[in-house]
């Protein structure tokens, strides 16, 4: 009884430490005052002003476009790479996996400067394309690490049985393999999307004039002082991602329960 209470208490303190700053931020995003020290009443004016700010809307547009495109492309490339890595022999697979871990463990500032120097070396003008390419590249390892464990759990006999029953390789992959690895694919997609939205350092070094993501815009606004519109924007981003995660988890749980009923 005491051990269970301590475990629950520790878990509660852990989540409180992680989410208390976000709760405070969301609370003060509805404060009519600019000051975080006083509460002058409930107001939505910071949300209204945020949606009227052209700089924020432009940055939101670039962040969403780059996040969606980079996460989809990185998921496709990362999933294909995960299958290739899984079919390698032991030594080449271990070598490639070590190379895959390097971008994850490498400091963002080193990665960002490396991309910038590469783009300058090949005479590619810094802007939207370079920003998109850098986001796709640093997202691929996270997709590989999300999809590869699901591939290792696959039963190869299911794919071969589908081929024996007359299915083409494409149909067997779409009907048999893909549904089994879909949780890992969705996890990699969401992880790539959130990392793309969150990234600042790599984006800062690889963007050009006229192209700014939300992280860069928030940084430039925060340097001029505390702006309540940042609280409103951060609250909406957190709420959107949380809603997306809950929706996907509910859909996947329903799909899993329906499979168990049919089986």
C-alpha positions as CSV (number, residue, x, y, z in Angstrom):
1,X,0.0,0.0,0.0
2,X,2.7,2.5,1.0
3,X,4.8,1.4,-2.0
4,X,1.9,2.0,-4.4
5,X,1.2,5.4,-2.8
6,X,4.9,6.4,-3.3
7,X,4.9,5.3,-6.9
8,X,1.7,7.3,-7.6
9,X,3.1,10.3,-5.7
10,X,6.3,10.2,-7.6
11,X,4.4,10.0,-10.9
12,X,2.2,12.9,-10.0
13,X,5.2,15.1,-9.0
14,X,6.9,14.2,-12.3
15,X,4.0,15.2,-14.4
16,X,3.4,18.3,-12.3
17,X,7.0,19.4,-12.9
18,X,6.7,18.8,-16.6
19,X,3.3,20.4,-17.2
20,X,3.1,23.2,-14.5
21,X,5.0,25.7,-16.7
22,X,2.6,25.0,-19.6
23,X,-0.4,25.4,-17.4
24,X,0.9,28.7,-16.1
25,X,1.6,29.9,-19.6
26,X,-1.9,28.9,-20.8
27,X,-3.5,30.6,-17.7
28,X,-1.8,33.9,-18.4
29,X,-2.6,33.8,-22.1
30,X,-6.2,34.7,-21.0
31,X,-5.0,37.6,-18.8
32,X,-6.1,41.0,-20.0
33,X,-2.9,42.5,-18.5
34,X,0.5,42.3,-20.1
35,X,2.0,41.7,-16.7
36,X,2.4,38.1,-15.5
37,X,2.4,39.3,-11.9
38,X,-1.2,40.6,-11.8
39,X,-4.5,39.2,-13.0
40,X,-6.8,41.9,-14.4
41,X,-9.5,39.6,-15.7
42,X,-10.3,37.1,-18.4
43,X,-9.8,38.3,-21.9
44,X,-9.2,36.9,-25.4
45,X,-7.6,40.0,-26.8
46,X,-4.2,38.4,-27.1
47,X,-5.6,35.6,-29.2
48,X,-7.4,38.2,-31.4
49,X,-4.2,40.3,-31.7
50,X,-2.2,37.1,-32.5
51,X,-4.5,36.3,-35.5
52,X,-4.2,39.9,-36.7
53,X,-0.4,39.8,-36.6
54,X,0.9,39.3,-40.1
55,X,4.3,38.2,-39.0
56,X,3.0,35.5,-36.8
57,X,0.6,34.2,-39.4
58,X,3.3,34.1,-42.1
59,X,5.6,32.3,-39.7
60,X,2.8,29.8,-38.9
61,X,2.3,29.2,-42.6
62,X,5.9,28.4,-43.2
63,X,6.1,26.2,-40.0
64,X,3.1,24.2,-41.0
65,X,4.2,23.8,-44.7
66,X,7.7,22.8,-43.8
67,X,6.6,20.6,-40.9
68,X,4.0,18.7,-43.0
69,X,6.2,18.3,-46.1
70,X,9.4,17.4,-44.2
71,X,7.6,14.9,-41.9
72,X,5.8,13.1,-44.8
73,X,9.0,12.9,-46.9
74,X,11.1,11.9,-43.9
75,X,8.6,9.2,-43.0
76,X,8.6,7.7,-46.5
77,X,12.4,7.7,-46.7
78,X,12.9,6.6,-43.1
79,X,10.4,3.7,-43.5
80,X,12.1,2.5,-46.6
81,X,15.5,2.8,-44.9
82,X,14.3,0.9,-41.9
83,X,13.3,-2.1,-44.2
84,X,16.8,-1.9,-45.8
85,X,18.6,-1.8,-42.5
86,X,16.5,-4.7,-41.2
87,X,17.5,-6.9,-44.1
88,X,21.2,-6.2,-43.7
89,X,23.7,-8.6,-42.2
90,X,24.9,-8.1,-38.7
91,X,28.0,-6.0,-39.2
92,X,26.7,-3.6,-41.9
93,X,23.5,-3.2,-39.9
94,X,25.4,-2.3,-36.7
95,X,27.5,0.2,-38.7
96,X,24.5,1.9,-40.3
97,X,22.7,2.0,-37.0
98,X,25.7,3.8,-35.4
99,X,25.6,6.3,-38.2
100,X,21.8,6.7,-37.7
101,X,22.3,7.5,-34.0
102,X,24.9,10.2,-34.8
103,X,22.5,12.9,-36.0
104,X,20.3,12.3,-32.9
105,X,23.2,12.6,-30.5
106,X,24.9,15.4,-32.4
107,X,24.3,18.9,-30.9
108,X,21.9,20.9,-33.0
109,X,24.3,23.8,-33.5
110,X,26.8,21.5,-35.1
111,X,24.2,20.1,-37.4
112,X,22.8,23.5,-38.3
113,X,26.3,25.0,-39.1
114,X,27.2,21.8,-41.1
115,X,24.0,22.1,-43.2
116,X,24.7,25.8,-43.8
117,X,28.3,25.2,-44.9
118,X,27.1,22.5,-47.2
119,X,24.5,24.6,-48.9
120,X,27.0,27.5,-49.3
121,X,29.5,25.0,-50.7
122,X,27.1,23.8,-53.4
123,X,26.0,27.4,-54.0
124,X,22.4,26.8,-53.0
125,X,20.8,30.0,-51.8
126,X,19.6,29.9,-48.3
127,X,15.8,30.1,-48.1
128,X,12.8,27.8,-48.2
129,X,14.4,25.0,-50.1
130,X,17.4,24.8,-47.8
131,X,15.2,25.0,-44.7
132,X,13.0,22.2,-46.0
133,X,16.0,20.0,-46.9
134,X,17.6,20.4,-43.5
135,X,14.3,19.5,-41.8
136,X,13.9,16.4,-43.9
137,X,17.4,15.3,-43.2
138,X,17.5,15.6,-39.5
139,X,14.0,14.0,-39.2
140,X,14.9,10.8,-41.0
141,X,16.9,9.1,-38.1
142,X,13.9,9.6,-35.7
143,X,11.6,7.9,-38.2
144,X,14.0,5.0,-38.6
145,X,14.3,4.5,-34.9
146,X,10.5,4.6,-34.6
147,X,9.7,2.2,-37.5
148,X,12.6,-0.3,-37.1
149,X,11.3,-2.0,-33.8
150,X,7.9,-2.6,-35.5
151,X,9.6,-4.2,-38.5
152,X,11.7,-6.5,-36.2
153,X,8.4,-7.7,-34.6
154,X,6.9,-8.7,-38.0
155,X,6.2,-12.3,-38.8
156,X,7.8,-12.9,-42.2
157,X,5.5,-15.9,-42.8
158,X,2.5,-13.5,-43.1
159,X,4.1,-11.7,-46.1
160,X,5.1,-14.9,-47.8
161,X,1.7,-16.5,-47.2
162,X,0.1,-13.5,-48.9
163,X,2.3,-14.0,-51.9
164,X,1.5,-17.7,-52.0
165,X,-2.2,-16.8,-52.0
166,X,-1.8,-14.8,-55.1
167,X,-1.2,-11.3,-53.9
168,X,1.4,-9.1,-55.7
169,X,4.3,-7.7,-53.6
170,X,2.7,-4.3,-53.6
171,X,-0.7,-5.6,-52.4
172,X,0.9,-7.8,-49.8
173,X,2.9,-4.9,-48.5
174,X,-0.2,-2.6,-48.4
175,X,-2.6,-5.2,-47.0
176,X,-0.3,-7.2,-44.6
177,X,2.9,-5.4,-43.8
178,X,1.9,-1.8,-43.6
179,X,-1.0,-2.3,-41.1
180,X,1.4,-4.1,-38.8
181,X,4.0,-1.4,-38.8
182,X,1.5,1.5,-38.9
183,X,1.8,2.4,-35.2
184,X,5.6,2.9,-35.7
185,X,5.0,4.9,-38.9
186,X,2.5,7.2,-37.2
187,X,4.8,7.6,-34.3
188,X,7.7,8.6,-36.6
189,X,5.4,10.9,-38.5
190,X,4.2,12.7,-35.4
191,X,7.7,12.9,-33.9
192,X,9.1,14.3,-37.1
193,X,6.3,16.9,-37.3
194,X,6.7,18.0,-33.7
195,X,10.5,18.2,-34.0
196,X,10.1,20.3,-37.1
197,X,7.8,22.7,-35.4
198,X,10.0,22.8,-32.3
199,X,13.4,23.3,-34.1
200,X,15.1,26.6,-33.8
201,X,18.9,26.2,-34.1
202,X,19.0,24.3,-37.4
203,X,16.2,26.6,-38.8
204,X,18.1,29.7,-37.7
205,X,21.3,28.8,-39.6
206,X,19.6,27.5,-42.8
207,X,16.8,30.0,-43.5
208,X,17.0,33.1,-45.7
209,X,15.4,36.5,-45.8
210,X,11.7,36.4,-45.9
211,X,11.4,32.9,-44.6
212,X,10.9,32.6,-40.8
213,X,9.4,29.8,-38.8
214,X,7.5,30.2,-35.5
215,X,10.5,29.3,-33.4
216,X,12.6,32.1,-35.0
217,X,9.7,34.6,-34.8
218,X,9.1,33.8,-31.1
219,X,12.8,34.2,-30.4
220,X,12.9,37.6,-32.1
221,X,9.7,38.7,-30.2
222,X,11.0,37.5,-26.9
223,X,14.3,39.5,-27.3
224,X,12.2,42.7,-27.3
225,X,10.4,41.8,-24.1
226,X,7.6,39.6,-22.9
227,X,4.7,39.6,-25.4
228,X,1.4,38.0,-24.3
229,X,0.8,37.0,-27.9
230,X,3.6,34.4,-27.4
231,X,1.6,32.8,-24.6
232,X,-1.5,32.6,-26.8
233,X,0.4,31.1,-29.7
234,X,2.2,28.6,-27.5
235,X,-1.1,27.6,-25.9
236,X,-2.7,27.0,-29.3
237,X,0.3,24.9,-30.5
238,X,0.3,22.8,-27.3
239,X,-3.5,22.3,-27.5
240,X,-3.4,21.3,-31.2
241,X,-0.6,18.8,-30.8
242,X,-2.3,17.3,-27.7
243,X,-5.6,17.0,-29.5
244,X,-3.9,15.3,-32.5
245,X,-2.2,12.8,-30.2
246,X,-5.4,11.9,-28.4
247,X,-7.3,11.5,-31.6
248,X,-4.7,9.2,-33.2
249,X,-4.5,7.1,-30.0
250,X,-8.3,6.7,-29.9
251,X,-8.4,5.7,-33.6
252,X,-5.6,3.2,-33.2
253,X,-7.2,1.7,-30.1
254,X,-10.5,1.3,-31.9
255,X,-8.8,-0.3,-34.8
256,X,-6.9,-2.7,-32.5
257,X,-10.1,-3.6,-30.7
258,X,-12.0,-4.2,-34.0
259,X,-9.2,-6.5,-35.1
260,X,-9.4,-8.5,-31.9
261,X,-13.1,-8.9,-32.3
262,X,-12.8,-10.1,-35.9
263,X,-10.1,-12.5,-34.9
